[in-house]
Amino acid sequence: MESKYIGLILAICSSILIGISFVITKMALQRCTPIQEGVYASDSHRYLRNPIWWVGMVTMICGELLNFVGYIFAPAVLITPLGALSVVWAVLASPLLKEKITRVGLIGCLLSLLGAVIIVLHSPEDPPVQSVEELVAYMLQPGFIVYFVFAVLIVVLLIWKAAPRWGKDRPLVYVTICSLVGSLSIMTIKAFGIAVRLTIEGNNQFTQPSTYIFAFMCIIFILIQINYFNKALDTYSTNVVTPLYYVFFTTATILASAIMFQGWHTSDAITTVTLICGFLIIFLGVYLLNSLALASTLKKEASHASLTCQDVPMQEKYRPGSLSRKDIGYAATSRTSDAMTLRQRAASMP
């Protein structure tokens, strides 16, 4: 059998395992999430005590290993687009997770996948790297250093400021953290993988400090990815998180590679235009998915506001000597108005 077909089979098996791992992980998070409104299992990491979650993680690791081996037998232009299959498996499993798939969400998912596949198929190939020293030389170029510092600063700001404030309302916050950290982890994993391969071939790389630095960075980046990917899965629907993550992760990785290897060298104008169209299609799909998630959040808030307004006992609404009846009436009207406003905003979303 040709090596290309071996890589193809490995990539398909990898996509199936990764898609299944998304579903298993989501099921574990659903079981660990308390009934209390606004409380999630990922907030306290209680999912670490759930064996189903560990099954999902092991399944994901097995899928990633098969994907890594697939790159040895087949070119990246064949392997990477097949990663979209993991999104398809996860979306198809939505009924199993009791998640509703709307037509807008399905269109957004398909547009995101289509744009990502177009970009992957027309993106430039990375030059072959045969040693850790060669890869380190690429990483120490000014362009990649700027990208690395810029990505780290954005991630720190998102974790410090954006995640506590908007993480529960906008899936792009968690997904952006995972994607930027993932684009950096790919580079460090590639460097560590080269070191392991050279060591197996007889050239021991574990005498070099850079090998241990890359290993440490891999562990840190992977832990950050796992943490915030679980937060995204725990908070939002699987058919929103998985396509967004695939799109952002693929785009960030391609961008990081293009910067590190000094240039986005396309063969002709048609390829360049095709790449631009791919990005525009992605932006449209991401907008639809993000709007869908925001509408779902607004509907939950409107429902919660209505229940809160209805369930407050009369003696708590009015206590003699504390507030006047006029104040109580204004508060009740304001709360009802807030609920109606949230419903109107949710209804206006696509």
N, C-alpha and C positions, 0 to 999 in steps of 0.2 A: 504493500500500500504506500502511495506517495506521502511524503511528510506533510504536504498541504492538507490532505484529507484527515490525517491524524490530528493536526491542529484544529481542523474544523469540528471534528467529533468532540475533542476536548472542550472547545469553546461552547458548543451546544450544551454539553453536560454541565459545564460551569454555570451557564446562564440559568439552567433549570434549578440547580442546587441553590444559587443565590436568590432566585425568585421565591423558592420554597422557604428559604431562611427568613426572608422578609415577612412571610405569612406566619411562620412559627413564632418569630419574635413579637409580632403584633399581637398574636393570641396570648402569649405570656404576659405582655404588658397590660392587656385588657383584663386578665385575671388578677393581676396585682393592683390595679387601680381601684382605690376606694370609691364607694358610692357617693361620697361627699362631693358637692359641686366645686369645680375649680381645683381639685387636688389630683395630682398625677403620680403614678408609681415612679417615674423618672426623677421626681423632685427629691426623693429620699433614697434612691437606688435600692429599693426593696426587691426589685426584680432580680437582683443578684442571688437571692435565696430561692429563686424559682427554677427547678430543673428544666422546665420547658424552654426557658430563655437560653439556658446553656446549650440545649439541643440546637436551637436556632443559630447560636454563635458558632458551634462546631460545624454545622452545615454550611454556614457562610465561609468559614475558613477553608473547608474542603473545596468549595466552589472557587474561591480565589486562588488556591494552589493549582487547581486544574487550569484556570485561566493563565496563571503564570507559566506553567509548562507549555500551554498552547502557543505562547509567543515564541517558544524555541523552535517549534515545527512549522509555523505558518507566519506570514507577514502580518504586521499590525493592522494593515488596511482590511484584512479579512476577519481578524479576531475581534477588534474593537466594536464594529457595528453590531455584532451578535450579542453584545452586552444589553442591547435594547430588549432582547427576548426576556431577560429577567424582569423588566418592567411589565411586559405583557403578562407573564405568569402571575405577578403580584396583583395586577389590575383584575385579571379574570377570577382571582380568588376573593374578590370583594364580597360576593354573597356569603361566602363561608365566614367572613369576619363581620357580617351584618352591616356592611357599609353600602350606601346607595351610590350608584353610578349615574350621574345625570348626563344628558346629551352634551352640555357645555363642557363638563369635565372630560368626557370621552374625546371630544374634538380637540380640547387643549392638550390632552395626553398624546394623541396621534400627531398633532402639529409639532409638539416638542420632540417626539421621537424622529419624525421625518427630518426636521431641521438638523438634529444631532447626527443622524446617519449621513446626510448630505455633506456636512462639515468633515466628518471622519473620512469619508470616501475621497474627498478632494483636498484634504490637508497634506502638507508636504511631509515626506519621510524624514525621520531623524537619521543623522549619520551614525554608522556603527561605532560603538565604543568598546575597546578591548581591554582597558585597564582602569583601575580606580584612579590612578594619577591623571589619566586623560579626562575622566569625568570631573574630577576636582578642578582641573584647569578650566573646564567649561563653567563650572559653578562660581569660580572666582572672577569671572568677567563682570565688569561694572553693571551691565544690563540685568543680569540675573541677581546680583546682590541687591540692586534697587527693587526688583520684583519681590525678593525674599523679605526684605525689610518692610516694604509696603504691605505685603500680604499678612505678615505678623502683626503690624500695627492695626490693620483693619480687623483681624481676628480678635485682638485684645480689646479694641473698642466695642466690637459686637458683644463679646462675652461680658464686658464690664458695664456697658451702658444699654445696648439695644436688647439683649436677651432678657434681662429682668423686666423691661418695660413693654416690649412688643413681641417677645418670643411666643406667648400664648395666643397672639392674634394674627401674626403674619409668619407663614412657614418659611419665607425667604431668609429670615434671620438665622434659624438653625441650619438650613440647607447651605447658606453661604459659608458659615463657619466650617461645616463638614467639607465643602468643596475646596475652599482655599487651603485648608490643612491637608486635604487629600492630594492636591496638586504638588505640595511640598513633600508629602510622604512618598509619592511615586518616585521622585528623584532620589530620595535617600534609600528606598527599597532597591532601586536599580543599582545604586552604588554598592550596597551590602550584598546584593545578589552576585554582582561581578566578583566581589572579594571571595565569596563562598565558592564560586565556580573556579577561580584561579587556585584557591587552596586545594580543592579536590584534584585539580590537574597537577599538583605538585609544587606550586608556587605559593608558599604560605603567606597570606595577607594579614594574619592575626598578630603579626609582629608590628604592624603599622597602627599608630594611634587613630588615624582616620577611620579605620574599620570599626572601632569601638564607638567613635563619635556618631557614625552613621547608624549603628545598631541602637544606640541610646535615643537618637532622634526618631527612629522608626517607632520605638515603643511609645514615646511621648505623643507623637502625631496620631498613632493608631488609637490610643486611649482617648484622646480628645474627640476623634471621629466617632468612636463607639458611643461615648457619652451623649454627644449632641444629636447623633442620628437616632438614638433611642428616645431622646426628648421629642424629636420631630415625629417619630412613629407613634409615640404615646399620646401626643397632642392632636395630631391631624390624621385624616384618612390616608390609608395606604395608597389609594389611587391618585392622591395629590403629592405625597412625599416622594414616592419612587421615581416618577418621571422627572420631577424637579431636580432630584439629586443626581440622576443619570445625566441630565442636560448640563447642569452647572459643573459637576465633577469632570465630565468629558471636556467641556469648553475650557475650564481652568487648567486642566492637564495639558491640552494642546497649546494653550497660550504660554504656559510655563516652559514647555519644550521649545517652542518657537523662540522665546527670549533667550533661553539658555544656549541653544545652538545657533544663535545670532542670525536670525532672519526668518522671514516667511516667504520662502522662494517658491512661487507658483510658476507653472510652465507657460501659461498664456493668459490673455485677458478673460477668456471664457471661464477658466477655472476661478479667477479672482471674483468675477461677477457671481458665479455659482456659490462661492463661499459667503459673500455678502447676503445673497438671498437666503442661504441656510441660517445665518444669524437672525435675519428678519423674521423668518418662520418660527424660530425658537422664541424670540421675544414675544410674538403673538401668542404662542402656546403657553408660555410662562405667565403672561398677563391673565389669560383665561383661568389657569389653575389657581393663581394667587387670588383672583377675584372670587373664585368659587370658595376657597378656604375662608376668605374674609366674610363672605355672605353667610357661611355656616356659623362662624363665630358670632356675628350680629344676631342671627336667629336664636342662638342659645342664650345670648344676653337678654334679648327681648322676652323670651319665655321665662327666664329666671326673674326678670324685673316684674313681670305680670304676676307670677306666683308669689313673690315677696309682697307685692301690693295687696293681693287678695288674702294672704294668710296672716297678716298682722292682726292680732286681737284688738277689739274695740278699746279695751282698757289701756292697751299700750299706745293706741293712737291718740287717746285723750286722757291726760292725767290732770285732775283739778289743781290749779295753782302753778302748773309747769308751763303750759303753752295755751294760748287762746284758741278758740275754735276757728278763728280766721287763719291762724298760723297752721293749724292742723289741716284745714281744707286746702291751703296753698301747697303744703307738702304732699298731700295725697294727689292733688292735681298735677303737680310737678313730676311725681313718680310715674303716674299714668302716662303723662306726656312723653317722658323719657322712653317708656316701653313702646309707645306708638311710633316715636321717631326711629328707634332701632328697627322695628318691623318695616317701616318705609324704606330705610337704607338697605336692609337685607333684600327687600323685594325689588329694589332698583338695580341690584347687582346682577350680572349675567348669569 
